[in-house]
Amino acid sequence: MWFRRDLRANDNAALHHALRHCRRLWCVFVFDREILDPLPRADRRVEFIRESLVALDARLRELGAEHGQANTGLIVLHDRAQHAIPALAQRLGAQAVFANHDDEPAALTRDAQVLGALAHQGVLLRTHKDHVIFERREVLTQAERAFGVFTPYKNAWLKALTPFHLKAYPITKHAGALAPLPEGLSRPVPTLAEIGFERTNLAQLPLPTGEDGAHQLFDDFLQRIDRYDEARDYPAIKGPSYLSAHLRFGTVSIRALASIAHELHAQGNPGASTWLSELIWRDFYHQILSNFPHVAQSAFKPAYDAVRYEHGKAADALFKAWCEGRTGYPLVDAAMAQINQTGYMHNRLRMVVASFLVKDLGIHWQWGERYFAEHLIDFDLAANNGGWQWASSSGCDAQPWFRIFNPVTQSERFDPQGRFIRRYLPQLAELPDHAIHAPWKATPVELAAAGVEIGVHYPAPLVNHVVARDKTLARYAVVKEQKEINAT
């Protein structure tokens, strides 16, 4: 059993099928150097994975012990997976390798290489759906095409759903097939240092790892799910589930979450209904990536590839200021401080900072997409790409190109008392509520009383939003022209 984005021993599709069909089963995880080598040496995701593997290893040992088998933990390798998996299968004399699907382009290429190498050895590669409820081409339009708009997809998703799709895959009763680890492969999960990484501040963040950590967060969220629909947009309050990293690395089952969300939705719980929609959005973006793989490299709507963004040294300087939270717009800067300090960003703020980068600063959405990919613990290509293309208006079911977030009004609406801003921009903490959203508009008396000098303690705005908006409308006019040409 080859674990990838499914780091749990409970309700795991591939693990269930492997245990049921195999006389002896070994479990393996590969710290894939193809993925890890380009990363910075301090990466919260690698630490999250490593800590979750420690928990998974312990759970596999417990399951084996419950069936009278000792030393049934996890084999952890640090190598290139396309070489390591076939080599391990040959060493163990395995007849089959089980894994769960991963539809990211790089993963599909890797799996094709592994499939070929295993086939050459006479070994099967069996993969299963696990990280979404519906995948690939399971939910289609009446014309048998993949959906490109969310609401009809959601309606079809709900119509297609049956109790079977939410049923858990039992593990415990089949765990007698777990085999003791062979000599030379029975080692503890390697430390970060042993795979060339350093510790981060993950342990200081409110993000517990592993299956137990996911259940802890979910239990907490269930106490507040009733008001999720209202609370989720306000970054200063505890509104989200905070389960995105656990969904990304599979330390929690999507079936377990969707089952409870759907049950509460059926009872008329508004918060659960909204959260269920968010889980369906997740499926939606994964089927977009699967059916329209070009989105990983270019716009979902080809007409938007004609948009010409800022470039050169001026663009580089604007982007650097955005990355470092020096735009002069407090909500944007506080959000960037949040991602830089914690590896997390509130969902509402992801939309705000993305819109600001693309439509205020005129920077290509792919620059921001890459920055998020490097810094978010919960980075998931499908959702990250979908979110950035939504903000830039180039994606499926996206925000219209002429609709542009005003970062000041977003701040006034979703952080009215400036509590979130004060948390991440303490230099502005003494400004009155009405002035904290646009400090450059504060009176000299208010600035002096707060100990703030614009340009010294906090930067002046990089751009004038009104002027930037007009430039964006002109920039995107090429899309309208392209559509008119195509129509004729």
KASUL-V398259 format. One line per field, one symbol per residue. phi: phi as a letter, one per 30 degrees, with the letter a starting at -180 (. if undefined). Layout:
# KASUL-V398259
phi->???
This chain:
# KASUL-V398259
phi->.cdbcbdbcbhceddeddddccdbbccbbcdddeddeddddcbddddddddddeddedddddddddciccicdcdccbadddcdddddedddidcaccacdbcdeddddeddddedddddcicdcccbdbcbdbbhcdcbdddicddbbdeddeddeddddbeedcddcdcedcddddcdddejccbdeddeddciccdcceddcdbdcieddddddddddddbdecedcddccddcdcddicdddddcidbddddddddddddeddiddddddddedddedeeddddddcbddddcadeceeddddccdaidddeddddddecibdicedddddddddddbibbededdddddddddccciceedddedddddcddcebedddddddddddiccdhddeddcbdcdddddddcbeciddeddcbddcedddedcddbedcddeddddddiccdjcdaddedbdedddddddddddeddddddddddd
